[in-house]
Structures are given as C-alpha cells and as structure tokens.
C-alpha cells in the first residue's frame, strides 16, 4: 500500500482507537450518573459539575488542538491526533517525536516520506507512554486501599493528607511560573510574563470569590476557574507584546 | 452506606481494569498494525536509540505520577485520566474544581462520583473538540497558528494555577507557606528546573508538603 502521513486508512485506524477511548469516558459517565441518581445526590450539583466541566475544558482542549497542528507538519494529522487524544501531552509527544526524528536524520519541519520512518516514530511515541496505561489498572486499587486505611485510622489526618497532596502539586506549578524571572538581570523580561499572567488569574479568581460571597452572585462560583483561566490567557497577549 | 460505598468503588475498579487493559492492548497494537498494513519493519537502530533517550525518564516519571495523582483523582478519575492524558493541564484541575465546588472529598463516595463525572465530561469534550478541529484543520490552522493566540496558549499553565492556587492556598494558608517557598527557591535558583522538568517536581512537592503537614498536625498547628 502506498504510504502517506495523511492516508485515509490511517484516519480510519486512529478513528477506531479514539472511538474506543470515547466509549470508556461515556461508560464511566453513565456509571457515575447512575450511581449519583441511586444515591439521591442533588441534581443541581451534578448539572453544575457537567456544565462547568464543559466550559472549563474548552480553552485547554483548543491548546491541545494547537499541539496536533504543530506536530502535523512532520507526522501528518492522524498520529498526533491519536497521541494527543490518548494519554499524551504536547510536551512529551514533541520530545518523543523529535528524538525519533533526530535519530532518523529528520526534523519536526519535514514531512515523513516513507512508512518505515513513520512506524519507527509511532513505536517510540507509543512505548513511551504505555507504562501508565499498563500500571494504573494493576495498582490503582492498592493505592486507593492505602488511602482508605489512612482514613480509617485518623479521618482528620486523611483530610489534611489530601489537601497536602493538592498543595504540593500546586506549589510545584507556582514555582515553575517563576523559573525564568532571573533573566530580568540580563535584560530579558520574558520571564515576567508567566508571573503577571498567574497574578492576573489569581486576582480574577479572588474577585469572583468576593462577588459570589458578598453580592451573592452564586453562578460565578461555577465558572470562576474558566473565567480566571481565560482572563490570564487574554492578558498574556498584550504582556507578550510588551515584555516578549 | 458502607456496603454501597464498597460495591460502587469495587465496580469502578473492575470496570477500570477491564477498560484499561483492553485499551492498553489496543493502543500498543497500533504501531504493529502499521507494520502489517505497509509491510515494513521499524528501523531498529534509530528506534532503540530514541527509546533509550525517551523511555528511562518518561517511564520513571510515569510511575511516580501514578502514585502522586491516583489519590487526588479518585479511582474512576484515575482510570479515565491515565488513558485520556493531559492530567495536570486539564483533568486534575477540572476534577479538583468540581469537587471543591460540590463540597466533597476525593476519597469519599460523593467525591468519587463528582470526580468521575467531571473527568469523563472533560475527556468527551476534549475528544469532540479535537475531532472538530481535525475535520476543520485547513481553515483553522491559520487562526490557531496566529501569534496572539500562541502567546495566550503558551501561558495556559500559569493562568490555570493562578486561579487554582487562590482556592486551595486561601483554605490551607499555614500548610501552603513552606512548600511554596521551597518550590520558589528551587525553580528560581536551579537552572535545570523549567517547563520540561516541572512534572518531576510535582511528586517532590507532594512528598514535602505531606511531611510538613504531618509535622504541623502533630504539633497541633493545623
């Protein structure tokens, strides 16, 4: 069969895989909704969870789509579509694809012209991410069991333990925001962009919280995270022009 | 209540294992199917060299991520997130925000339900947006490749974690101080720490914060 990075058969193969992954999400959604109904959980909370998750997802999902477009120059559309819809993240997929292309004597700007190169890249990108896919079904129950054991021993500590994990993750990303600030000393101000973006987002989130509590505008709470996210991203445009 | 809890979570574990392992086989089969389709083998030497560059680090990070993220995501959320990916930039913040607003904890049955719903919805929406984008890729490419939008998307993580930090730091102020100072110092003064290594620092941040939390809890400060 003649090879092309955008061959229709590749779209069909990738489409089948993505349909299977979509099937898993739909199945789990159905399972959780059925159980929420059985438990008599507040329908308004479930409805709000769904709508705010939809709204929140739009901007990050578009950024993932940008990743598909970026990688499509070299790999065509189907492979990046698969890799960024299933497990992947742009940073990992770019590094994996670049490593494989470099070893083949190619680059991200060149379109792969033969099937052997394409298969080589596909193997590297796939094997890199399968570890989570294999281990999560095998050890999630044990990890959750450990969490339940902590809770059964000391409920208060279990709650603090949970919060500590969230804060640990958030603090790592807050640190990352500041990773290039020292460039200022060499006259490069680009490192300040993420700092101002983060501050804008934080201030908008705080304003949303105040509006919700003081003025009792409750709907803002449901959309505070997407509002702060979009505000931060919007501010990045003039900031990049100014400091970039 | 306890019996229901057990049976629902048990069911989620069973579903998660069946789906996860089936998808593992299906996804791993993709490059092999390409070999059969085109009647070619991969170029072994470049492939192995590239794998040696990529695999040790990504497998190590992948294993650490499982232990760091599974307790935060809940069982259903974990089974979904580790298939659909984009955990830190989408699935986990989405689930954390949903659980926070619903006033439920990740390790409760209600938390499990809310986390699973939010991550499933987020996964479905992401998949649909990407499908739409792939269909419309020709007209969309010049728009999405525009300089201004690139500048905005490049700052997705700072914009996301700024908002999220306000919610969680304001509720856990005493516990937040030490890990934030540690991470600020590390990221500012260690040049090797940047966008591509932030994933490794998440488990470091988590373990350090748990340690600080334990000390503060034992001393009765929190």
Interface residues (C-beta under 8 A of the other chain):
Chain A: X1 X3 X9 X13 X14 X17 X18 X20 X21 X22 X24 X25 X26 X27 X28 X29 X31 X32 X33 X35 X36 X39 X41 X45 X46 X48 X49 X50 X52 X53 X54 X56 X57 X58 X59 X60 X61 X62 X63 X64 X65 X66 X68 X69 X72 X77 X81 X82 X84 X85 X86 X87 X88 X89 X91 X92 X95 X96 X99 X100 X102 X103 X104 X114 X115 X116 X117 X118 X119 X120 X122 X123 X124 X126 X127 X128 X129 X130 X131 X132 X133 X134 X135 X136 X137 X138 X139 X140 X141 X143 X144 X147 X148 X151 X156 X157 X158 X159 X160 X161 X162 X163 X164 X165 X166 X167 X168 X169 X170 X171 X172 X173 X174 X175 X176 X177 X178 X179 X180 X181 X182 X193 X194 X195 X197 X198 X199 X200 X201 X202 X204 X205 X206 X209 X221 X222 X224 X225 X228 X229 X230 X231 X232 X233 X234 X236 X237 X239 X240 X241 X244
Chain B: X4 X8 X9 X11 X12 X13 X15 X16 X17 X19 X20 X21 X22 X23 X24 X26 X27 X28 X30 X31 X33 X34 X35 X37 X38 X39 X40 X41 X42 X43 X45 X46 X47 X49 X50 X51 X53 X54 X55 X58 X59 X62 X63 X65 X66 X67 X68 X70 X71 X72 X74 X75 X76 X78 X79 X80 X82 X83 X84 X85 X86 X87 X88 X89 X90 X92 X93 X94 X96 X97 X98 X101 X102 X105 X106 X107 X109 X110 X112 X113 X114 X116 X117 X118 X119 X120 X121 X122 X123 X124 X125 X126 X127 X129 X130 X131 X133 X134 X137 X140 X141 X144 X145 X148 X149 X150 X151 X152 X153 X154 X155 X156 X157 X158 X159 X160 X161 X162 X163 X164 X165 X166 X167 X168 X169 X170 X171 X172 X175 X176 X179 X180 X182 X183 X184 X186 X187 X188 X189 X193 X194 X195 X196 X198 X201 X202 X204 X205 X206 X207 X208 X209 X210 X212 X213 X217 X222
